[in-house]
Amino acid sequence: MKKNTIFFIFVLILYIASMTLLLFFSKKIHENRPLTKFNIIIDPISKYHFVNEGTIKNILFHKTEKIEKKIGQLCILKMEKKLNNYHFIKKSEVFLSVDGTLNIEVLQKEPILRIKNGNKEYYLTKDAEDLELSPFYSLNVILAKGYFSKEEKKCLANLIKFILTDELLRNQIISIKKNNINEFILIPKVGNHNIILGNIKDFKNKLNKLKAFYKQYLNKIDIDQYKNIDLQYKDQVVAKKR
């Protein structure tokens, strides 16, 4: 009985040692395999083109034509950090598949507004974050002119998101400006008039009044005869002729 126990322990130790050596050599073989397979997912890819596969490979490997890296040389945490430091990337995830494929998933930042303040121009994202312009790609978004505080940028981001969800407003509002008395003014595509929004915080009720005004009068009157459409008054729209 004692001999059987000793034999069993010996076989178990031999098995564990063999499996350890096998795993060690398998790991070494895996780490020495050249990196040849990529699976790059960029979201959202259909609307924004600030980041592409070439951009990602260039960030990680400094060149895109031929990547001479072995799997064992890769540091996933460093790769994610490099990608997350790129100004157009909001978040990234990098991981290796069992077959040696390097999977890279990237979430882009989403610019919804372009701001021009003097000679300075930049985008504002849907999260109200400043984002520098790209030298390679220009996005066709609403333009806002003036200096805007951090709080005003948050309101602007919400305003633009509201406009983009409405077909009439999305096709009509092309720019925004702030005058010297801190009134927000919308510039329409159709009609040579200003839409006076006033305080930006209560924009939803004001824009709903504008929508009702347009639906009732836009096809019935000569909209070009008006200089201003003022939304600042409660429960009414004041249209001022030239």
KEMARMI-63821 format. One record per residue (C-alpha): z, y, x; residue in three letters; chain. Coordinates in Angstrom, 1 decimal. Last residue first. Example, Ala and Ser with C-alpha at 12.3 -4.5 7.8 and 13.67 -1.06 7.14 Angstrom:
% residues 2
KOLFI, 7.1, -1.1, 13.7, ser, A
KOLFI, 7.8, -4.5, 12.3, ala, A
END
This chain:
% residues 242
KOLFI, -41.8, 94.9, -37.3, arg, A
KOLFI, -40.1, 93.1, -40.1, lys, A
KOLFI, -36.5, 91.8, -40.0, lys, A
KOLFI, -35.6, 88.4, -41.5, ala, A
KOLFI, -32.0, 87.9, -42.3, val, A
KOLFI, -31.1, 84.3, -43.0, val, A
KOLFI, -28.1, 83.7, -45.3, gln, A
KOLFI, -25.0, 81.5, -45.8, asp, A
KOLFI, -22.9, 83.5, -43.3, lys, A
KOLFI, -24.8, 86.0, -41.2, tyr, A
KOLFI, -25.7, 85.1, -37.5, gln, A
KOLFI, -29.0, 83.5, -38.2, leu, A
KOLFI, -31.2, 86.5, -37.6, asp, A
KOLFI, -35.0, 86.1, -37.7, ile, A
KOLFI, -36.4, 88.9, -35.7, asn, A
KOLFI, -39.7, 90.8, -35.4, lys, A
KOLFI, -41.5, 89.6, -38.5, tyr, A
KOLFI, -45.1, 90.3, -39.3, gln, A
KOLFI, -46.2, 87.2, -37.3, asp, A
KOLFI, -44.7, 84.9, -40.0, ile, A
KOLFI, -47.4, 85.8, -42.4, asp, A
KOLFI, -45.9, 84.3, -45.5, ile, A
KOLFI, -46.3, 81.1, -47.6, lys, A
KOLFI, -46.7, 78.3, -45.0, asn, A
KOLFI, -43.4, 79.2, -43.1, leu, A
KOLFI, -41.5, 80.3, -46.2, tyr, A
KOLFI, -39.5, 77.4, -47.8, gln, A
KOLFI, -39.6, 74.8, -45.0, lys, A
KOLFI, -39.1, 77.5, -42.3, tyr, A
KOLFI, -36.1, 79.0, -44.1, phe, A
KOLFI, -34.5, 75.6, -44.7, ala, A
KOLFI, -34.9, 74.7, -41.0, lys, A
KOLFI, -33.4, 78.1, -40.0, leu, A
KOLFI, -30.4, 77.5, -42.2, lys, A
KOLFI, -29.9, 74.1, -40.6, asn, A
KOLFI, -30.2, 75.8, -37.2, leu, A
KOLFI, -27.4, 78.2, -38.1, lys, A
KOLFI, -25.1, 75.4, -39.4, asn, A
KOLFI, -25.6, 73.4, -36.2, lys, A
KOLFI, -25.3, 76.3, -33.8, phe, A
KOLFI, -21.7, 77.2, -34.3, asp, A
KOLFI, -20.8, 77.4, -30.6, lys, A
KOLFI, -23.9, 79.3, -29.5, ile, A
KOLFI, -22.7, 82.7, -30.7, asn, A
KOLFI, -25.8, 84.8, -31.6, gly, A
KOLFI, -28.6, 82.5, -32.8, leu, A
KOLFI, -31.2, 85.3, -33.1, ile, A
KOLFI, -34.6, 83.7, -33.5, ile, A
KOLFI, -37.1, 86.0, -31.9, asn, A
KOLFI, -40.6, 86.6, -33.4, his, A
KOLFI, -44.2, 86.2, -32.6, asn, A
KOLFI, -44.8, 83.1, -34.7, gly, A
KOLFI, -45.3, 79.4, -33.9, val, A
KOLFI, -43.9, 78.2, -30.6, lys, A
KOLFI, -40.5, 79.7, -31.2, pro, A
KOLFI, -38.2, 81.6, -28.8, ile, A
KOLFI, -34.4, 81.1, -29.4, leu, A
KOLFI, -31.9, 83.9, -28.7, ile, A
KOLFI, -28.3, 83.5, -27.6, phe, A
KOLFI, -26.3, 86.7, -27.7, glu, A
KOLFI, -24.2, 87.4, -24.7, asn, A
KOLFI, -24.5, 91.2, -25.0, ile, A
KOLFI, -27.0, 91.4, -22.1, asn, A
KOLFI, -29.3, 88.8, -23.6, asn, A
KOLFI, -29.2, 85.1, -23.4, lys, A
KOLFI, -32.5, 83.2, -23.5, lys, A
KOLFI, -33.9, 80.0, -25.0, ile, A
KOLFI, -37.3, 78.4, -24.9, ser, A
KOLFI, -39.8, 76.3, -26.7, ile, A
KOLFI, -38.4, 75.8, -30.2, ile, A
KOLFI, -41.0, 74.8, -32.8, gln, A
KOLFI, -42.0, 71.1, -32.1, asn, A
KOLFI, -38.4, 69.9, -31.5, arg, A
KOLFI, -37.1, 72.1, -34.3, leu, A
KOLFI, -39.4, 70.5, -36.9, leu, A
KOLFI, -39.0, 66.9, -35.6, glu, A
KOLFI, -35.2, 67.0, -35.3, asp, A
KOLFI, -33.4, 64.8, -32.8, thr, A
KOLFI, -34.6, 67.0, -29.9, leu, A
KOLFI, -33.0, 70.1, -31.4, ile, A
KOLFI, -29.6, 68.5, -31.7, phe, A
KOLFI, -29.8, 67.2, -28.1, lys, A
KOLFI, -30.8, 70.7, -27.0, ile, A
KOLFI, -27.8, 72.3, -28.8, leu, A
KOLFI, -25.4, 69.8, -27.3, asn, A
KOLFI, -26.6, 70.5, -23.8, ala, A
KOLFI, -26.5, 74.2, -24.4, leu, A
KOLFI, -22.9, 73.9, -25.7, cys, A
KOLFI, -21.9, 72.1, -22.5, lys, A
KOLFI, -23.8, 74.7, -20.5, lys, A
KOLFI, -21.9, 77.5, -22.3, glu, A
KOLFI, -18.6, 76.0, -21.2, glu, A
KOLFI, -19.8, 75.9, -17.5, lys, A
KOLFI, -20.9, 79.5, -17.7, ser, A
KOLFI, -24.6, 80.3, -18.2, phe, A
KOLFI, -26.6, 82.9, -16.4, tyr, A
KOLFI, -30.0, 83.6, -17.9, gly, A
KOLFI, -33.2, 82.0, -19.0, lys, A
KOLFI, -33.4, 78.6, -20.8, ala, A
KOLFI, -36.6, 76.5, -20.7, leu, A
KOLFI, -37.2, 73.6, -23.0, ile, A
KOLFI, -38.5, 70.4, -21.3, val, A
KOLFI, -41.7, 69.3, -19.6, asn, A
KOLFI, -40.5, 67.4, -16.5, leu, A
KOLFI, -41.8, 68.2, -13.1, ser, A
KOLFI, -42.3, 65.5, -10.5, tyr, A
KOLFI, -42.6, 65.3, -6.8, phe, A
KOLFI, -40.6, 68.3, -5.4, pro, A
KOLFI, -37.8, 67.4, -7.9, ser, A
KOLFI, -35.7, 70.2, -9.3, leu, A
KOLFI, -31.9, 70.2, -8.7, glu, A
KOLFI, -29.6, 68.8, -11.4, leu, A
KOLFI, -26.7, 70.7, -13.0, asp, A
KOLFI, -24.6, 68.5, -15.2, glu, A
KOLFI, -24.2, 69.1, -19.0, ala, A
KOLFI, -24.2, 65.3, -19.7, asp, A
KOLFI, -27.7, 65.6, -21.3, lys, A
KOLFI, -28.7, 66.9, -17.9, thr, A
KOLFI, -29.4, 70.6, -17.0, leu, A
KOLFI, -32.3, 71.2, -14.7, tyr, A
KOLFI, -32.6, 73.8, -11.9, tyr, A
KOLFI, -34.1, 77.1, -11.1, glu, A
KOLFI, -32.8, 80.0, -9.0, lys, A
KOLFI, -34.9, 83.0, -8.4, asn, A
KOLFI, -33.3, 84.9, -11.3, gly, A
KOLFI, -31.5, 82.4, -13.4, asn, A
KOLFI, -34.0, 79.8, -14.7, lys, A
KOLFI, -32.6, 76.8, -16.5, ile, A
KOLFI, -34.6, 73.7, -17.4, arg, A
KOLFI, -33.3, 71.6, -20.2, leu, A
KOLFI, -33.1, 67.9, -21.1, ile, A
KOLFI, -32.6, 66.2, -17.7, pro, A
KOLFI, -31.6, 62.6, -17.9, glu, A
KOLFI, -29.9, 61.1, -14.9, lys, A
KOLFI, -31.3, 57.7, -14.0, gln, A
KOLFI, -29.7, 54.3, -14.4, leu, A
KOLFI, -30.6, 51.9, -11.7, val, A
KOLFI, -30.5, 48.1, -11.5, glu, A
KOLFI, -31.2, 46.5, -8.2, ile, A
KOLFI, -31.5, 42.7, -7.8, asn, A
KOLFI, -32.1, 41.3, -4.4, leu, A
KOLFI, -33.6, 37.9, -4.8, thr, A
KOLFI, -32.1, 35.2, -2.5, gly, A
KOLFI, -32.6, 32.2, -4.8, asp, A
KOLFI, -28.9, 32.4, -5.7, val, A
KOLFI, -29.3, 35.9, -6.9, ser, A
KOLFI, -28.1, 38.9, -4.9, leu, A
KOLFI, -26.4, 42.0, -6.5, phe, A
KOLFI, -26.9, 45.8, -6.7, val, A
KOLFI, -25.7, 48.0, -9.6, glu, A
KOLFI, -26.5, 51.7, -9.8, ser, A
KOLFI, -25.3, 54.8, -11.7, lys, A
KOLFI, -26.4, 58.3, -12.4, lys, A
KOLFI, -29.4, 58.5, -10.0, ile, A
KOLFI, -31.3, 61.7, -9.7, phe, A
KOLFI, -29.0, 63.2, -7.0, his, A
KOLFI, -29.0, 60.2, -4.7, tyr, A
KOLFI, -25.4, 59.5, -3.8, asn, A
KOLFI, -25.3, 56.6, -6.2, asn, A
KOLFI, -28.1, 54.9, -4.4, leu, A
KOLFI, -26.4, 55.1, -1.0, lys, A
KOLFI, -23.1, 53.9, -2.5, lys, A
KOLFI, -24.7, 51.0, -4.1, glu, A
KOLFI, -26.3, 50.0, -0.8, met, A
KOLFI, -23.0, 50.4, 1.0, lys, A
KOLFI, -21.2, 48.1, -1.5, leu, A
KOLFI, -24.0, 45.4, -1.3, ile, A
KOLFI, -23.9, 45.2, 2.4, cys, A
KOLFI, -27.1, 43.4, 3.6, leu, A
KOLFI, -27.4, 41.9, 7.0, gln, A
KOLFI, -26.8, 38.3, 5.9, gly, A
KOLFI, -29.9, 38.5, 3.6, ile, A
KOLFI, -32.1, 39.3, 6.6, lys, A
KOLFI, -34.0, 42.5, 6.8, lys, A
KOLFI, -37.5, 43.4, 8.0, glu, A
KOLFI, -38.8, 45.5, 5.1, ile, A
KOLFI, -42.4, 46.3, 5.4, lys, A
KOLFI, -44.2, 49.1, 3.6, glu, A
KOLFI, -41.3, 50.9, 1.9, thr, A
KOLFI, -39.4, 52.7, 4.7, lys, A
KOLFI, -35.9, 54.2, 5.1, his, A
KOLFI, -34.3, 50.8, 4.0, phe, A
KOLFI, -32.0, 51.7, 1.1, leu, A
KOLFI, -33.2, 55.2, 0.1, ile, A
KOLFI, -36.8, 54.3, 0.9, asn, A
KOLFI, -36.6, 51.1, -1.1, lys, A
KOLFI, -35.2, 53.1, -4.1, ile, A
KOLFI, -37.9, 55.8, -3.9, thr, A
KOLFI, -40.7, 53.3, -3.6, gly, A
KOLFI, -39.4, 51.5, -6.7, glu, A
KOLFI, -39.4, 54.7, -8.7, asn, A
KOLFI, -37.0, 57.6, -9.4, val, A
KOLFI, -37.8, 61.0, -10.7, phe, A
KOLFI, -40.2, 59.6, -13.2, his, A
KOLFI, -38.4, 60.1, -16.5, tyr, A
KOLFI, -39.7, 59.2, -19.9, lys, A
KOLFI, -40.7, 55.6, -19.8, ser, A
KOLFI, -38.5, 54.5, -16.9, ile, A
KOLFI, -35.1, 54.9, -18.6, pro, A
KOLFI, -33.8, 52.9, -16.9, asp, A
KOLFI, -35.0, 51.5, -13.6, ile, A
KOLFI, -35.0, 47.8, -13.0, ile, A
KOLFI, -35.8, 46.5, -9.5, ile, A
KOLFI, -36.1, 42.8, -8.8, asn, A
KOLFI, -36.9, 42.3, -5.2, phe, A
KOLFI, -37.9, 39.2, -3.2, lys, A
KOLFI, -38.6, 39.0, 0.5, thr, A
KOLFI, -35.3, 39.4, 2.4, leu, A
KOLFI, -35.5, 37.1, 5.4, pro, A
KOLFI, -33.3, 34.0, 5.3, arg, A
KOLFI, -30.7, 34.1, 8.0, asn, A
KOLFI, -27.8, 34.6, 5.5, glu, A
KOLFI, -28.9, 31.5, 3.5, his, A
KOLFI, -29.1, 29.3, 6.6, ile, A
KOLFI, -25.7, 30.5, 7.7, lys, A
KOLFI, -24.3, 29.9, 4.2, lys, A
KOLFI, -25.7, 26.4, 4.1, ser, A
KOLFI, -24.3, 25.7, 7.6, phe, A
KOLFI, -20.8, 26.8, 6.5, phe, A
KOLFI, -21.1, 25.0, 3.1, leu, A
KOLFI, -22.0, 21.7, 4.9, leu, A
KOLFI, -19.3, 22.2, 7.5, leu, A
KOLFI, -16.7, 22.7, 4.7, thr, A
KOLFI, -18.1, 19.7, 2.7, met, A
KOLFI, -17.8, 17.5, 5.8, ser, A
KOLFI, -14.3, 18.7, 6.5, ala, A
KOLFI, -13.2, 18.1, 2.8, ile, A
KOLFI, -14.8, 14.6, 2.8, tyr, A
KOLFI, -13.2, 13.7, 6.2, leu, A
KOLFI, -9.8, 14.9, 4.9, ile, A
KOLFI, -10.2, 12.9, 1.7, leu, A
KOLFI, -11.3, 9.7, 3.6, val, A
KOLFI, -8.3, 10.0, 5.9, phe, A
KOLFI, -5.9, 10.6, 2.9, ile, A
KOLFI, -7.4, 7.5, 1.2, phe, A
KOLFI, -7.0, 5.4, 4.4, phe, A
KOLFI, -3.4, 6.5, 4.8, ile, A
KOLFI, -2.7, 5.6, 1.1, thr, A
KOLFI, -4.4, 2.2, 1.5, asn, A
KOLFI, -2.3, 1.5, 4.6, lys, A
KOLFI, 0.9, 2.3, 2.8, lys, A
KOLFI, 0.0, 0.0, 0.0, met, A
END
